[in-house]
Amino acid sequence: MRTTRTLSISLPYEMADYIRAKVSTGEFATESEVIRDALRTLIARDRVVEAWLRDAVNSGEFALDPDAQWAADKDEAKPARPRRRP
């Protein structure tokens, strides 16, 4: 059973050139390795942020003021319309 999935993605020229440069300098063997490394870094960063938020909430740093007055304008309560794809 395969442990990888092939994707087709579109990138701005600048990003594609950056990936090719990483491969051409020998820092990475393939373009896929560049993308995998970037995603690992993003996943690690997200986990750090999630842990920080969880700790902040659990410690009460983001506790709501029970005396605060909350009101919502009816226009603010409307659900956002989904964006149409071109």
Secondary structure as GFF3:
##gff-version 3
##sequence-region A 1 86
A	DSSP	alpha_helix	13	24	.	.	.	ID=ss1
A	DSSP	alpha_helix	31	58	.	.	.	ID=ss2
###
